[in-house]
Amino acid sequence: MNAKDSQSRASPLRSRPRTLLVLGGGGMKGMVHVGVLRALHKLGIVVDEIIGTSIGACVGSFYASGISVPELETLVSELTKKDFFQIKVLKFLVKGYRHQSLYKGETFMRFLEDRLPAKSFADLELPFFCNALSLDSGRVRYFGLPGCDSIPLTQAVYASASLPGIFEPLEWEGDHLIDGGIVDSLPLRLARARKADLIIAVDLSMREFGENQFRKSLPWILFRSFELAQEAATEHNLHAHAGVDMIHIKAPVGHLGVFDFSDLSALVDLGERQTLEVLASHPRTSGLCDPNIVEELRVLGRTRKPYAGIVVDQETCIHCGVCRVTCATDAFTAAESGTVVLKAKNYECTLDGACVRNCPVDAIDLTLP
C-alpha cells in the first residue's frame, strides 16, 4: 500500500462520523464497487468498516486486506472468465443432475487463495464482515463477527459468493453455505446493528423498470430469477432499514448480465461517477467531501436533486391502492378518483422502485435522483 493510500484509511484530525460501507451483490456488476472506493478516496471520505455480500464480499475483502484502489483497478483490468469459471464436463456426463454445480468452485477458491493478501479476519486492516446462507438450517451467518471469525477469510468470501448451481456450496462446521445475496443482497440489517453514524450502501439490484427481453436459455432464466429475487429482498431491506443516516447509491447496471466481463473498466468509471455525484450532493456527506471537487461538480452540472420525482398517469390509474401500501414513505394516498400522489417530489424515497414494479397497470413514472 502506498503512503497516500495509508493516510486515506487513517482517521483524520477533524471530527467525522464513523462510516460503514455496504457493498451489495450482483455478479460482475460489482466492479462498480471499485469505482466507489476510488471516489471515496478522491472525496476524502474515510471508511471505518465494510460489509459485503457476494461480489461485494470479494471487493470488500481485498480492500480491507490492504490492497490499494490502484491495485484493485489493475486486478480488475486483468480479470477473465477463466479466473472464475471452469465447466465440469466430465462430472456432468458421469453424475448428471446429481452433481452440485455447473462450474468448479476450486477455480474460484484458488483465485482467492492466490490473490487475497489476508488469510484470516485477524489479518485485516479494516473490520470486514460478509454473509452466507446455510442450506441446512436456513440461517444467515455473518462472518467476521465475534464467534464467527475463525473461518479462513478465503472460505468466508467464497461462501458469500457461491451462487447456487454455479459453484458448489462451502462445507463448514456441518453447514453447506451458499451466496448470502440469495436472501440479503444489501445487508442493511447488520449495518444497523453495527451502530455507525453514517451508512453508505451501494445497491446493484435492477434499476430499469421496463420489459426485459426474454431469452430461451436456462442460464438466462436462472440469472434473471436471481436478479428479481435480489430486487425484492433489497426492497424489503430498504423499507425496514433506510433512514436519514443512510446514503443509497444505486448504479444503473440493470441492463448488464451477472457474468458480463465485456467492459469491467467502464463499470469502475461508472461507480466512481455515481458516487462522486451522490455524495457531493447529499446534505449528509457534502460537508465531508473535498470542497474543490464539490465545486467542480457543481460547475459541471453534475450534482443530484435531493428527491425522486413521481408522476402517475391518471388515465391509466385504476385507483387500486397498491402504491399506497407499497411505498414506505407515504408518497401515495388512497383516492377513488383524481391524483393519488402526495409527494410529487419525494425527499424520503428509498429508491427501490417498489411503486413502479408493483403497479398492476404500469401507471407510475419514477425519476430517481
Residue pairs with C-beta under 8 A, 6 or more apart in sequence:
1 66
1 67
1 68
2 68
2 70
5 41
5 68
5 69
5 70
8 41
8 44
8 46
9 46
9 47
9 125
9 126
10 46
11 46
12 44
12 46
16 46
16 288
17 196
17 197
17 198
17 288
18 48
18 49
18 196
18 197
18 198
19 45
19 46
19 47
19 48
19 49
19 196
19 197
19 198
19 199
19 200
20 47
20 48
20 49
20 50
20 51
20 191
20 194
20 196
20 198
20 199
20 200
21 36
21 40
21 47
21 49
21 50
21 51
21 60
21 200
21 202
22 50
22 51
22 52
22 56
22 186
22 187
22 188
22 191
22 199
22 200
22 201
22 202
23 30
23 33
23 36
23 50
23 51
23 52
23 53
23 55
23 56
23 57
23 59
23 60
23 202
24 30
24 53
24 54
24 56
24 181
24 185
24 186
24 201
24 202
24 203
24 204
24 205
24 234
25 53
25 54
25 55
25 56
25 57
25 161
25 179
25 180
25 181
25 185
25 186
25 204
25 230
26 32
26 54
26 55
26 56
26 181
26 185
26 204
26 205
26 230
26 253
26 258
27 54
27 55
27 163
27 223
27 257
27 258
27 259
27 260
28 55
28 256
28 257
28 258
28 259
28 260
28 261
28 264
28 267
29 55
29 204
29 251
29 253
29 256
29 258
29 260
29 267
30 54
30 55
30 56
30 58
30 59
30 204
31 55
31 59
31 76
31 264
31 265
31 267
31 268
31 271
32 202
32 204
32 251
32 253
32 267
32 268
32 270
32 271
32 274
33 55
33 56
33 59
33 60
33 202
33 271
34 59
34 69
34 72
34 73
34 76
34 267
34 268
34 271
35 267
35 268
35 269
35 270
35 271
35 272
35 273
35 274
35 275
36 200
36 202
36 249
36 271
36 272
36 274
36 275
37 59
37 63
37 69
37 72
38 69
38 73
38 268
38 271
38 272
39 271
39 272
39 273
39 274
39 275
39 276
39 279
40 46
40 47
40 200
40 275
40 279
41 69
42 272
42 276
42 290
42 293
43 275
43 276
43 279
43 280
43 288
43 289
43 290
43 293
44 288
44 289
44 290
45 200
45 279
45 285
45 288
45 289
47 126
47 200
48 126
48 127
48 196
49 126
49 127
49 128
49 129
49 194
49 196
50 60
50 63
50 64
50 126
50 127
50 128
50 129
51 60
51 128
51 129
51 130
51 131
51 187
51 190
51 191
51 194
52 58
52 59
52 60
52 61
52 128
52 129
52 130
52 160
53 130
53 131
53 160
53 179
53 180
53 181
53 184
53 185
53 186
53 187
54 160
54 161
54 163
54 179
54 180
54 181
54 185
55 161
55 204
56 130
56 202
56 204
57 130
57 131
57 156
57 157
57 160
57 161
57 180
58 112
58 157
58 160
58 161
59 72
60 128
60 130
61 116
61 118
61 124
61 128
61 130
61 153
61 156
61 157
62 72
62 75
62 115
62 116
62 117
63 69
63 72
63 126
64 118
64 124
64 125
64 126
64 127
64 128
65 116
65 117
65 118
65 123
65 124
65 125
65 153
66 117
66 118
66 124
66 125
67 75
67 117
73 265
73 268
75 115
76 264
76 265
76 268
77 264
77 265
79 261
79 264
80 261
81 259
81 261
82 107
83 107
83 108
83 111
84 103
84 107
84 108
84 111
85 103
85 107
85 108
85 259
86 103
86 104
86 107
87 102
87 103
87 104
88 99
88 101
88 102
88 103
88 104
91 99
92 99
92 102
100 168
100 169
101 164
101 165
101 166
101 167
101 168
102 165
102 166
103 166
103 167
104 167
105 158
105 162
105 167
105 168
105 170
108 158
108 161
108 167
109 154
109 155
109 158
112 154
112 157
112 158
113 154
116 153
116 154
116 157
117 123
118 124
118 125
118 153
119 152
119 153
119 154
120 149
120 152
120 153
121 128
121 143
121 144
121 149
121 153
121 156
122 149
123 153
124 153
127 144
128 144
129 142
129 143
129 144
129 145
129 187
129 190
130 142
130 143
130 144
130 156
130 157
130 160
130 180
131 140
131 141
131 142
131 143
131 160
131 180
131 184
131 187
131 190
132 140
132 141
132 143
132 156
132 159
132 160
132 162
132 170
132 177
132 178
132 179
132 180
133 139
133 140
133 141
133 177
133 178
133 179
133 180
133 182
133 183
133 184
134 140
134 141
134 175
134 176
134 177
135 169
135 175
135 176
135 177
135 178
136 174
136 175
136 176
137 175
140 180
140 183
140 184
141 148
141 159
141 175
141 177
142 148
142 187
142 190
143 149
143 151
143 156
143 159
143 160
144 156
151 172
155 170
155 172
158 167
158 170
159 169
159 170
159 172
159 177
159 178
159 179
159 180
160 179
160 180
160 181
161 167
161 179
162 168
162 169
162 170
162 177
162 178
162 179
163 178
163 179
163 181
163 226
163 258
164 178
164 179
164 182
165 222
169 176
169 177
169 178
170 176
170 177
170 178
171 177
180 187
181 226
181 230
182 226
182 229
182 230
183 233
184 233
184 237
185 204
185 205
185 230
185 233
185 234
186 201
186 203
186 205
186 233
186 234
186 237
186 238
187 237
188 199
188 201
188 237
188 238
188 240
188 241
188 242
188 246
189 237
189 240
189 241
191 199
191 201
191 241
191 246
192 199
192 241
196 245
197 245
198 245
198 246
198 247
198 284
198 285
199 245
199 246
199 247
200 246
200 247
200 249
200 279
200 285
201 246
201 247
201 248
201 249
202 249
202 251
202 271
202 275
203 234
203 248
203 249
203 250
203 251
203 351
204 251
204 253
205 227
205 230
205 231
205 234
205 250
205 254
205 352
206 227
206 228
206 230
206 231
206 254
207 250
207 251
207 252
207 253
207 254
207 353
207 368
208 252
208 254
208 255
209 353
209 356
209 357
209 366
212 224
215 221
223 257
223 258
223 259
226 258
227 254
227 258
231 357
234 352
235 352
235 353
235 354
235 357
238 248
238 328
238 350
238 351
238 352
239 328
239 350
239 352
239 354
242 248
242 328
242 350
244 284
245 284
247 278
247 279
247 282
247 284
247 285
248 350
248 351
249 274
249 275
249 278
249 279
250 274
250 351
250 368
251 270
251 271
251 274
252 270
252 274
253 267
253 270
256 267
273 302
276 293
276 297
276 302
277 297
277 302
277 303
277 304
278 304
278 369
279 285
279 286
279 288
279 289
280 286
280 289
280 293
280 294
280 297
280 298
280 302
280 303
281 297
281 303
281 304
281 305
281 306
281 369
282 304
282 306
283 306
286 294
297 303
304 369
305 369
306 347
306 369
307 345
307 346
307 347
307 349
307 369
308 345
308 346
308 349
308 351
308 366
308 367
308 368
308 369
309 344
309 345
309 346
309 366
309 367
310 331
310 332
310 341
310 343
310 344
310 345
310 346
310 349
310 355
310 364
310 365
310 366
310 367
311 341
311 344
311 364
311 365
311 367
312 323
312 339
312 340
312 341
312 363
312 364
312 365
313 363
313 364
313 365
314 338
314 339
316 361
316 362
316 363
317 340
317 361
317 363
318 360
318 361
318 363
319 334
319 335
319 336
319 337
319 340
320 360
321 334
322 358
322 359
322 360
323 331
323 332
323 340
323 355
323 358
323 359
323 364
324 332
324 333
324 334
324 340
326 354
326 355
326 358
327 354
327 355
328 350
328 354
329 343
329 346
329 348
329 349
329 350
330 342
330 343
331 341
331 342
331 343
331 346
331 348
331 349
331 355
332 340
332 341
332 342
332 355
333 340
333 341
333 342
334 340
349 366
349 368
351 368
351 369
353 366
353 368
355 364
355 366
356 362
356 364
356 365
356 366
